[in-house]
């Protein structure tokens, strides 16, 4: 459960078996995204701007 340095989110958790990505947002709480490849999770962790990466690669891409 890595904590992340971001103005939008403070924690992310990934379950590789179920391909579920959970993101805890500062203002709106936890959201779960399904069918997320491990590469997207790793990209989020490595991104210099977590919010930008989320908006481009995750938001509205996964249920």
Order of alpha helices (4+ residues) and beta strands (2+ residues): beta-beta-beta-alpha-alpha
